[in-house]
């Protein structure tokens, strides 16, 4: 949680709120890759990257 607090503090102080959608998108893509790693759709997900 300290990392999240530090990141939010950085974005708030430096007015870098445009980073928030980038971080959310990267987390979402990472979650998709992790969750689909053992499923039948894994070859299709990895073909995107």
PDB file of N, CA, C and O in Angstrom:
ATOM      1  N   UNK A   1       0.818  -1.197   0.000  1.00  0.00           N
ATOM      2  CA  UNK A   1       0.000   0.000   0.000  1.00  0.00           C
ATOM      3  C   UNK A   1       0.859   1.257   0.000  1.00  0.00           C
ATOM      4  O   UNK A   1       0.407   2.314  -0.440  1.00  0.00           O
ATOM      5  N   UNK A   2       2.087   1.155   0.487  1.00  0.00           N
ATOM      6  CA  UNK A   2       2.954   2.329   0.488  1.00  0.00           C
ATOM      7  C   UNK A   2       3.272   2.768  -0.934  1.00  0.00           C
ATOM      8  O   UNK A   2       3.378   3.963  -1.210  1.00  0.00           O
ATOM      9  N   UNK A   3       3.425   1.808  -1.833  1.00  0.00           N
ATOM     10  CA  UNK A   3       3.698   2.150  -3.220  1.00  0.00           C
ATOM     11  C   UNK A   3       2.534   2.929  -3.831  1.00  0.00           C
ATOM     12  O   UNK A   3       2.741   3.897  -4.562  1.00  0.00           O
ATOM     13  N   UNK A   4       1.319   2.502  -3.529  1.00  0.00           N
ATOM     14  CA  UNK A   4       0.133   3.186  -4.057  1.00  0.00           C
ATOM     15  C   UNK A   4       0.048   4.599  -3.487  1.00  0.00           C
ATOM     16  O   UNK A   4      -0.250   5.546  -4.214  1.00  0.00           O
ATOM     17  N   UNK A   5       0.312   4.742  -2.180  1.00  0.00           N
ATOM     18  CA  UNK A   5       0.278   6.076  -1.563  1.00  0.00           C
ATOM     19  C   UNK A   5       1.351   6.983  -2.149  1.00  0.00           C
ATOM     20  O   UNK A   5       1.094   8.156  -2.423  1.00  0.00           O
ATOM     21  N   UNK A   6       2.541   6.450  -2.340  1.00  0.00           N
ATOM     22  CA  UNK A   6       3.622   7.245  -2.921  1.00  0.00           C
ATOM     23  C   UNK A   6       3.304   7.658  -4.359  1.00  0.00           C
ATOM     24  O   UNK A   6       3.554   8.795  -4.759  1.00  0.00           O
ATOM     25  N   UNK A   7       2.756   6.731  -5.119  1.00  0.00           N
ATOM     26  CA  UNK A   7       2.394   7.032  -6.500  1.00  0.00           C
ATOM     27  C   UNK A   7       1.299   8.091  -6.560  1.00  0.00           C
ATOM     28  O   UNK A   7       1.368   9.010  -7.376  1.00  0.00           O
ATOM     29  N   UNK A   8       0.296   7.967  -5.707  1.00  0.00           N
ATOM     30  CA  UNK A   8      -0.780   8.960  -5.684  1.00  0.00           C
ATOM     31  C   UNK A   8      -0.248  10.320  -5.227  1.00  0.00           C
ATOM     32  O   UNK A   8      -0.647  11.351  -5.767  1.00  0.00           O
ATOM     33  N   UNK A   9       0.639  10.333  -4.248  1.00  0.00           N
ATOM     34  CA  UNK A   9       1.244  11.582  -3.798  1.00  0.00           C
ATOM     35  C   UNK A   9       2.051  12.245  -4.903  1.00  0.00           C
ATOM     36  O   UNK A   9       1.995  13.463  -5.072  1.00  0.00           O
ATOM     37  N   UNK A  10       2.800  11.451  -5.653  1.00  0.00           N
ATOM     38  CA  UNK A  10       3.571  11.981  -6.784  1.00  0.00           C
ATOM     39  C   UNK A  10       2.650  12.612  -7.817  1.00  0.00           C
ATOM     40  O   UNK A  10       2.893  13.727  -8.279  1.00  0.00           O
ATOM     41  N   UNK A  11       1.576  11.881  -8.181  1.00  0.00           N
ATOM     42  CA  UNK A  11       0.660  12.394  -9.205  1.00  0.00           C
ATOM     43  C   UNK A  11      -0.067  13.644  -8.722  1.00  0.00           C
ATOM     44  O   UNK A  11      -0.313  14.557  -9.510  1.00  0.00           O
ATOM     45  N   UNK A  12      -0.413  13.697  -7.445  1.00  0.00           N
ATOM     46  CA  UNK A  12      -1.145  14.846  -6.906  1.00  0.00           C
ATOM     47  C   UNK A  12      -0.257  16.087  -6.840  1.00  0.00           C
ATOM     48  O   UNK A  12      -0.685  17.178  -7.216  1.00  0.00           O
ATOM     49  N   UNK A  13       0.972  15.924  -6.365  1.00  0.00           N
ATOM     50  CA  UNK A  13       1.866  17.065  -6.205  1.00  0.00           C
ATOM     51  C   UNK A  13       2.338  17.588  -7.561  1.00  0.00           C
ATOM     52  O   UNK A  13       2.376  18.799  -7.780  1.00  0.00           O
ATOM     53  N   UNK A  14       2.694  16.687  -8.464  1.00  0.00           N
ATOM     54  CA  UNK A  14       3.265  17.098  -9.743  1.00  0.00           C
ATOM     55  C   UNK A  14       2.207  17.294 -10.838  1.00  0.00           C
ATOM     56  O   UNK A  14       2.545  17.601 -11.981  1.00  0.00           O
ATOM     57  N   UNK A  15       0.935  17.118 -10.488  1.00  0.00           N
ATOM     58  CA  UNK A  15      -0.181  17.289 -11.429  1.00  0.00           C
ATOM     59  C   UNK A  15      -0.028  16.389 -12.653  1.00  0.00           C
ATOM     60  O   UNK A  15      -0.216  16.834 -13.786  1.00  0.00           O
ATOM     61  N   UNK A  16       0.308  15.144 -12.425  1.00  0.00           N
ATOM     62  CA  UNK A  16       0.497  14.161 -13.496  1.00  0.00           C
ATOM     63  C   UNK A  16      -0.670  13.167 -13.508  1.00  0.00           C
ATOM     64  O   UNK A  16      -0.459  11.954 -13.509  1.00  0.00           O
ATOM     65  N   UNK A  17      -1.883  13.682 -13.517  1.00  0.00           N
ATOM     66  CA  UNK A  17      -3.054  12.811 -13.460  1.00  0.00           C
ATOM     67  C   UNK A  17      -3.259  12.029 -14.754  1.00  0.00           C
ATOM     68  O   UNK A  17      -4.055  11.091 -14.783  1.00  0.00           O
ATOM     69  N   UNK A  18      -2.553  12.399 -15.827  1.00  0.00           N
ATOM     70  CA  UNK A  18      -2.657  11.648 -17.072  1.00  0.00           C
ATOM     71  C   UNK A  18      -2.028  10.267 -16.930  1.00  0.00           C
ATOM     72  O   UNK A  18      -2.272   9.393 -17.762  1.00  0.00           O
ATOM     73  N   UNK A  19      -1.224  10.056 -15.892  1.00  0.00           N
ATOM     74  CA  UNK A  19      -0.616   8.743 -15.672  1.00  0.00           C
ATOM     75  C   UNK A  19      -1.627   7.706 -15.175  1.00  0.00           C
ATOM     76  O   UNK A  19      -1.419   6.506 -15.353  1.00  0.00           O
ATOM     77  N   UNK A  20      -2.703   8.154 -14.564  1.00  0.00           N
ATOM     78  CA  UNK A  20      -3.674   7.230 -13.981  1.00  0.00           C
ATOM     79  C   UNK A  20      -4.288   6.277 -15.016  1.00  0.00           C
ATOM     80  O   UNK A  20      -4.330   5.074 -14.757  1.00  0.00           O
ATOM     81  N   UNK A  21      -4.766   6.754 -16.175  1.00  0.00           N
ATOM     82  CA  UNK A  21      -5.294   5.792 -17.165  1.00  0.00           C
ATOM     83  C   UNK A  21      -4.224   4.837 -17.692  1.00  0.00           C
ATOM     84  O   UNK A  21      -4.524   3.682 -17.996  1.00  0.00           O
ATOM     85  N   UNK A  22      -2.995   5.301 -17.802  1.00  0.00           N
ATOM     86  CA  UNK A  22      -1.912   4.445 -18.276  1.00  0.00           C
ATOM     87  C   UNK A  22      -1.661   3.323 -17.271  1.00  0.00           C
ATOM     88  O   UNK A  22      -1.516   2.164 -17.659  1.00  0.00           O
ATOM     89  N   UNK A  23      -1.611   3.659 -15.998  1.00  0.00           N
ATOM     90  CA  UNK A  23      -1.365   2.664 -14.955  1.00  0.00           C
ATOM     91  C   UNK A  23      -2.513   1.671 -14.877  1.00  0.00           C
ATOM     92  O   UNK A  23      -2.283   0.469 -14.744  1.00  0.00           O
ATOM     93  N   UNK A  24      -3.738   2.154 -14.959  1.00  0.00           N
ATOM     94  CA  UNK A  24      -4.904   1.267 -14.902  1.00  0.00           C
ATOM     95  C   UNK A  24      -4.909   0.313 -16.095  1.00  0.00           C
ATOM     96  O   UNK A  24      -5.204  -0.872 -15.939  1.00  0.00           O
ATOM     97  N   UNK A  25      -4.587   0.819 -17.277  1.00  0.00           N
ATOM     98  CA  UNK A  25      -4.543  -0.028 -18.469  1.00  0.00           C
ATOM     99  C   UNK A  25      -3.478  -1.108 -18.345  1.00  0.00           C
ATOM    100  O   UNK A  25      -3.727  -2.265 -18.685  1.00  0.00           O
ATOM    101  N   UNK A  26      -2.299  -0.745 -17.865  1.00  0.00           N
ATOM    102  CA  UNK A  26      -1.232  -1.735 -17.693  1.00  0.00           C
ATOM    103  C   UNK A  26      -1.605  -2.793 -16.658  1.00  0.00           C
ATOM    104  O   UNK A  26      -1.321  -3.975 -16.851  1.00  0.00           O
ATOM    105  N   UNK A  27      -2.238  -2.377 -15.564  1.00  0.00           N
ATOM    106  CA  UNK A  27      -2.676  -3.338 -14.558  1.00  0.00           C
ATOM    107  C   UNK A  27      -3.740  -4.279 -15.116  1.00  0.00           C
ATOM    108  O   UNK A  27      -3.725  -5.476 -14.829  1.00  0.00           O
ATOM    109  N   UNK A  28      -4.653  -3.745 -15.906  1.00  0.00           N
ATOM    110  CA  UNK A  28      -5.710  -4.557 -16.511  1.00  0.00           C
ATOM    111  C   UNK A  28      -5.125  -5.589 -17.486  1.00  0.00           C
ATOM    112  O   UNK A  28      -5.523  -6.754 -17.469  1.00  0.00           O
ATOM    113  N   UNK A  29      -4.189  -5.163 -18.328  1.00  0.00           N
ATOM    114  CA  UNK A  29      -3.567  -6.094 -19.264  1.00  0.00           C
ATOM    115  C   UNK A  29      -2.771  -7.173 -18.524  1.00  0.00           C
ATOM    116  O   UNK A  29      -2.795  -8.341 -18.911  1.00  0.00           O
ATOM    117  N   UNK A  30      -2.072  -6.779 -17.467  1.00  0.00           N
ATOM    118  CA  UNK A  30      -1.339  -7.757 -16.670  1.00  0.00           C
ATOM    119  C   UNK A  30      -2.264  -8.759 -16.010  1.00  0.00           C
ATOM    120  O   UNK A  30      -1.954  -9.949 -15.953  1.00  0.00           O
ATOM    121  N   UNK A  31      -3.392  -8.290 -15.512  1.00  0.00           N
ATOM    122  CA  UNK A  31      -4.369  -9.178 -14.885  1.00  0.00           C
ATOM    123  C   UNK A  31      -4.947 -10.159 -15.898  1.00  0.00           C
ATOM    124  O   UNK A  31      -5.134 -11.334 -15.584  1.00  0.00           O
ATOM    125  N   UNK A  32      -5.229  -9.689 -17.100  1.00  0.00           N
ATOM    126  CA  UNK A  32      -5.747 -10.578 -18.143  1.00  0.00           C
ATOM    127  C   UNK A  32      -4.734 -11.667 -18.474  1.00  0.00           C
ATOM    128  O   UNK A  32      -5.094 -12.834 -18.627  1.00  0.00           O
ATOM    129  N   UNK A  33      -3.473 -11.281 -18.583  1.00  0.00           N
ATOM    130  CA  UNK A  33      -2.434 -12.269 -18.920  1.00  0.00           C
ATOM    131  C   UNK A  33      -2.277 -13.295 -17.805  1.00  0.00           C
ATOM    132  O   UNK A  33      -2.134 -14.487 -18.078  1.00  0.00           O
ATOM    133  N   UNK A  34      -2.300 -12.852 -16.562  1.00  0.00           N
ATOM    134  CA  UNK A  34      -2.135 -13.774 -15.437  1.00  0.00           C
ATOM    135  C   UNK A  34      -3.323 -14.722 -15.321  1.00  0.00           C
ATOM    136  O   UNK A  34      -3.142 -15.924 -15.129  1.00  0.00           O
ATOM    137  N   UNK A  35      -4.525 -14.194 -15.434  1.00  0.00           N
ATOM    138  CA  UNK A  35      -5.717 -15.030 -15.262  1.00  0.00           C
ATOM    139  C   UNK A  35      -5.946 -15.993 -16.430  1.00  0.00           C
ATOM    140  O   UNK A  35      -6.514 -17.069 -16.242  1.00  0.00           O
ATOM    141  N   UNK A  36      -5.512 -15.618 -17.617  1.00  0.00           N
ATOM    142  CA  UNK A  36      -5.754 -16.493 -18.758  1.00  0.00           C
ATOM    143  C   UNK A  36      -4.552 -17.391 -19.052  1.00  0.00           C
ATOM    144  O   UNK A  36      -4.543 -18.078 -20.073  1.00  0.00           O
ATOM    145  N   UNK A  37      -3.571 -17.401 -18.212  1.00  0.00           N
ATOM    146  CA  UNK A  37      -2.364 -18.192 -18.443  1.00  0.00           C
ATOM    147  C   UNK A  37      -2.624 -19.681 -18.540  1.00  0.00           C
ATOM    148  O   UNK A  37      -1.957 -20.356 -19.324  1.00  0.00           O
ATOM    149  N   UNK A  38      -3.547 -20.215 -17.793  1.00  0.00           N
ATOM    150  CA  UNK A  38      -3.798 -21.643 -17.816  1.00  0.00           C
ATOM    151  C   UNK A  38      -5.082 -22.022 -18.514  1.00  0.00           C
ATOM    152  O   UNK A  38      -5.533 -23.162 -18.396  1.00  0.00           O
ATOM    153  N   UNK A  39      -5.675 -21.106 -19.230  1.00  0.00           N
ATOM    154  CA  UNK A  39      -6.961 -21.411 -19.853  1.00  0.00           C
ATOM    155  C   UNK A  39      -6.802 -21.701 -21.341  1.00  0.00           C
ATOM    156  O   UNK A  39      -5.703 -21.640 -21.892  1.00  0.00           O
ATOM    157  N   UNK A  40      -7.907 -22.013 -21.964  1.00  0.00           N
ATOM    158  CA  UNK A  40      -7.903 -22.365 -23.384  1.00  0.00           C
ATOM    159  C   UNK A  40      -7.724 -21.140 -24.274  1.00  0.00           C
ATOM    160  O   UNK A  40      -7.368 -21.279 -25.444  1.00  0.00           O
ATOM    161  N   UNK A  41      -7.965 -19.951 -23.746  1.00  0.00           N
ATOM    162  CA  UNK A  41      -7.830 -18.758 -24.571  1.00  0.00           C
ATOM    163  C   UNK A  41      -6.424 -18.156 -24.504  1.00  0.00           C
ATOM    164  O   UNK A  41      -6.165 -17.121 -25.118  1.00  0.00           O
ATOM    165  N   UNK A  42      -5.531 -18.789 -23.774  1.00  0.00           N
ATOM    166  CA  UNK A  42      -4.161 -18.276 -23.616  1.00  0.00           C
ATOM    167  C   UNK A  42      -3.448 -18.069 -24.959  1.00  0.00           C
ATOM    168  O   UNK A  42      -2.805 -17.034 -25.132  1.00  0.00           O
ATOM    169  N   UNK A  43      -3.530 -19.000 -25.916  1.00  0.00           N
ATOM    170  CA  UNK A  43      -2.835 -18.757 -27.192  1.00  0.00           C
ATOM    171  C   UNK A  43      -3.357 -17.509 -27.921  1.00  0.00           C
ATOM    172  O   UNK A  43      -2.599 -16.832 -28.615  1.00  0.00           O
ATOM    173  N   UNK A  44      -4.623 -17.217 -27.766  1.00  0.00           N
ATOM    174  CA  UNK A  44      -5.183 -16.044 -28.439  1.00  0.00           C
ATOM    175  C   UNK A  44      -4.743 -14.762 -27.753  1.00  0.00           C
ATOM    176  O   UNK A  44      -4.513 -13.754 -28.422  1.00  0.00           O
ATOM    177  N   UNK A  45      -4.623 -14.779 -26.432  1.00  0.00           N
ATOM    178  CA  UNK A  45      -4.161 -13.603 -25.694  1.00  0.00           C
ATOM    179  C   UNK A  45      -2.699 -13.329 -26.025  1.00  0.00           C
ATOM    180  O   UNK A  45      -2.331 -12.179 -26.264  1.00  0.00           O
ATOM    181  N   UNK A  46      -1.871 -14.347 -26.045  1.00  0.00           N
ATOM    182  CA  UNK A  46      -0.451 -14.146 -26.306  1.00  0.00           C
ATOM    183  C   UNK A  46      -0.199 -13.759 -27.763  1.00  0.00           C
ATOM    184  O   UNK A  46       0.835 -13.166 -28.072  1.00  0.00           O
ATOM    185  N   UNK A  47      -1.112 -14.082 -28.646  1.00  0.00           N
ATOM    186  CA  UNK A  47      -0.960 -13.686 -30.043  1.00  0.00           C
ATOM    187  C   UNK A  47      -1.119 -12.167 -30.204  1.00  0.00           C
ATOM    188  O   UNK A  47      -0.618 -11.587 -31.167  1.00  0.00           O
ATOM    189  N   UNK A  48      -1.812 -11.533 -29.263  1.00  0.00           N
ATOM    190  CA  UNK A  48      -1.981 -10.078 -29.322  1.00  0.00           C
ATOM    191  C   UNK A  48      -0.685  -9.352 -29.017  1.00  0.00           C
ATOM    192  O   UNK A  48      -0.480  -8.228 -29.477  1.00  0.00           O
ATOM    193  N   UNK A  49       0.191  -9.980 -28.247  1.00  0.00           N
ATOM    194  CA  UNK A  49       1.428  -9.320 -27.834  1.00  0.00           C
ATOM    195  C   UNK A  49       2.578  -9.915 -28.585  1.00  0.00           C
ATOM    196  O   UNK A  49       3.722  -9.505 -28.390  1.00  0.00           O
TER     197      UNK A  49
END
